[in-house]
């Protein structure tokens, strides 16, 4: 027995083509939007096959049981606390396990940005459970979208759920950032390094000092930091200083010279050069633009 849908307790929403035309023409939504979304609890006999693939990317999030996803001739098992992204246009099928049927949340999404999710596609990716996992928060994001779509496909509703969509997708693809709000900083060398930088914005730091605060060698810490943030530790420290300077410049009572000293620059003109390099304008022009 094979079923595409019709499971007790299921939730599903399919955005009609006519409505999708409005979504595609709306700049708030057109680059990344959902076309279908749902929840299938204990989906016994669930089976779906698309020999020519789907026009959208498909994300399947398994929260219980297990199943199998087949791309071309390659089979991938999907177990609880794992997700899988099927690329658009790729032949596939998937089915629930007969003995332990899966419980899944799923999304079909499209738009010009969707192609970048190829980087996360074609493999089952585990979402381990921990005190900081925020799995419940992710489910709440699904529920929030469901509740809004349950009230119809008004433009404001569509805008809201599609503005929520990037956050929901990022909760899968950027796990460490999603969990940061609950992650003890002592378990994260990069986060520990950033905290150390923030505590010393009024001073000068060397790479060795920042790395020592995390308990790592300078080379190891620098490599981790670059991979995580895309910036070297010292460049990031300078950016944090400039961010602080921007907040101070937003208050008219702070002179540029005072801001410069506050964030550890003895030379106001050198501070201005660094500020311009990061922000693209001088501190004086930045302040005028903000008024």
Buried (B, 14 or more C-beta within 10 A) or exposed (E): EEBEEEBEEBBBBEBEEEBBEBBEEBEEBBBBBBBBBBBBBBBBBBBBEBEEBBEBBBBBBBBBBBBBBBBEEEEBEBBBBBBBBBBBEBBBBBBBBEEBBBBBBBBBBBBEBBEEBEEBBBEBBEBEEEEBBBBEEBBEBBEBBBEBBEEEBEEEBBBBBBEBBBEBBEBBBEBEEBBBEEBEBEEBBBBBBBBBBEEBBEEEBEBEBBBBBBEBEBEEBBEBBBEBBEEEBBBBBBBBBBBBBBEBBEEEEBEBEEBBBBBBBEEBEEBBEBBBEBBEEBBEEBBEEEE
